[in-house]
Amino acid sequence: MPTTTDSPPLLGADDVAILAMLAQGLPVGTVARRLAMSERTLRRRTRAICDILGVPAAITAVAWAAKRGLL
């Protein structure tokens, strides 16, 4: 039986959308407005994505997603 470390982290479509916009170089304020959320909420969501992936920063999460063809 596979352990949680054997399976890839699960990202929702919203998480991938956030990473895609950040990958385009859009400022946090612009991404937040496009997703109809506050900048604080976007920062929290981005931190949660990083935690899920086990990476230290949003740029690393973007690289992770790009490497796996999600972006």
LOTORBA-472226 format. One record per residue (C-alpha): residue in three letters; z, y, x. Coordinates in nm, 4 decimals, padded with zeros to 6 digits, m for minus. Last residue first. Layout:
N
+------+----------+----------+----------+
! resn !        Z !        Y !        X !
+------+----------+----------+----------+
!  ala !        Z !        Y !        X !
...
+------+----------+----------+----------+
This chain:
71
+------+----------+----------+----------+
! resn !        Z !        Y !        X !
+------+----------+----------+----------+
!  leu ! m01.6345 !  02.5138 !  00.1127 !
!  leu ! m01.4989 !  02.1659 !  00.0420 !
!  gly ! m01.7061 !  02.0036 !  00.3174 !
!  arg ! m01.4111 !  01.8427 !  00.4942 !
!  lys ! m01.4337 !  02.0666 !  00.8001 !
!  ala ! m01.4590 !  02.3684 !  00.5697 !
!  ala ! m01.1362 !  02.2742 !  00.3928 !
!  trp ! m00.9416 !  02.2330 !  00.7180 !
!  ala ! m01.0903 !  02.5549 !  00.8614 !
!  val ! m00.9808 !  02.7448 !  00.5490 !
!  ala ! m00.6342 !  02.5898 !  00.5749 !
!  thr ! m00.6177 !  02.6977 !  00.9406 !
!  ile ! m00.7141 !  03.0501 !  00.8386 !
!  ala ! m00.4382 !  03.0436 !  00.5772 !
!  ala ! m00.1709 !  02.9719 !  00.8356 !
!  pro !  00.0728 !  02.7081 !  00.9647 !
!  val ! m00.0904 !  02.3867 !  00.8414 !
!  gly !  00.0724 !  02.0941 !  00.6649 !
!  leu ! m00.2010 !  02.0676 !  00.4046 !
!  ile !  00.0372 !  02.0947 !  00.1102 !
!  asp !  00.2394 !  02.3632 !  00.2910 !
!  cys ! m00.0740 !  02.5651 !  00.3661 !
!  ile ! m00.1772 !  02.5425 !  00.0009 !
!  ala !  00.1727 !  02.6558 ! m00.1024 !
!  arg !  00.1499 !  02.9543 !  00.1343 !
!  thr ! m00.1848 !  03.0478 ! m00.0216 !
!  arg ! m00.0337 !  03.0195 ! m00.3687 !
!  arg !  00.2570 !  03.2434 ! m00.2648 !
!  arg !  00.0187 !  03.4989 ! m00.1129 !
!  leu ! m00.1906 !  03.4922 ! m00.4291 !
!  thr !  00.1199 !  03.5436 ! m00.6430 !
!  arg !  00.2215 !  03.8428 ! m00.4311 !
!  glu ! m00.1284 !  03.9880 ! m00.4524 !
!  ser ! m00.1022 !  03.9718 ! m00.8296 !
!  met ! m00.3301 !  03.7483 ! m01.0309 !
!  ala ! m00.6564 !  03.7878 ! m01.2175 !
!  leu ! m00.8554 !  03.5572 ! m00.9865 !
!  arg ! m01.1016 !  03.8306 ! m00.8918 !
!  arg ! m00.8133 !  04.0777 ! m00.8607 !
!  ala ! m00.6191 !  03.8475 ! m00.6264 !
!  val ! m00.9244 !  03.7848 ! m00.4088 !
!  thr ! m00.9866 !  04.1589 ! m00.3809 !
!  gly ! m00.6257 !  04.2342 ! m00.2911 !
!  val ! m00.6174 !  03.9537 ! m00.0322 !
!  pro ! m00.9195 !  04.1009 !  00.1451 !
!  leu ! m01.2457 !  03.9038 !  00.1319 !
!  gly ! m01.3486 !  03.7426 !  00.4585 !
!  gln ! m01.5817 !  03.4893 !  00.3002 !
!  ala ! m01.3387 !  03.2173 !  00.4085 !
!  leu ! m01.0689 !  03.3920 !  00.2022 !
!  met ! m01.2937 !  03.3585 ! m00.1002 !
!  ala ! m01.3530 !  02.9901 ! m00.0327 !
!  leu ! m00.9822 !  02.9262 !  00.0310 !
!  ile ! m00.8883 !  03.0761 ! m00.3043 !
!  ala ! m01.1612 !  02.8800 ! m00.4814 !
!  val ! m01.0414 !  02.5591 ! m00.3115 !
!  asp ! m00.6912 !  02.6178 ! m00.4448 !
!  asp ! m00.8256 !  02.6901 ! m00.7925 !
!  ala ! m01.0273 !  02.3669 ! m00.7865 !
!  gly ! m00.7133 !  02.1729 ! m00.7040 !
!  leu ! m00.6239 !  02.0504 ! m00.3600 !
!  leu ! m00.5005 !  01.6999 ! m00.2979 !
!  pro ! m00.3868 !  01.6119 !  00.0500 !
!  pro ! m00.5783 !  01.3215 !  00.2041 !
!  ser ! m00.4238 !  00.9765 !  00.1731 !
!  asp ! m00.2688 !  00.7927 !  00.4679 !
!  thr !  00.0281 !  01.0302 !  00.5033 !
!  thr !  00.1298 !  00.9591 !  00.1440 !
!  thr !  00.1615 !  00.5934 !  00.2274 !
!  pro ! m00.1034 !  00.3349 !  00.1527 !
!  met !  00.0000 !  00.0000 !  00.0000 !
+------+----------+----------+----------+
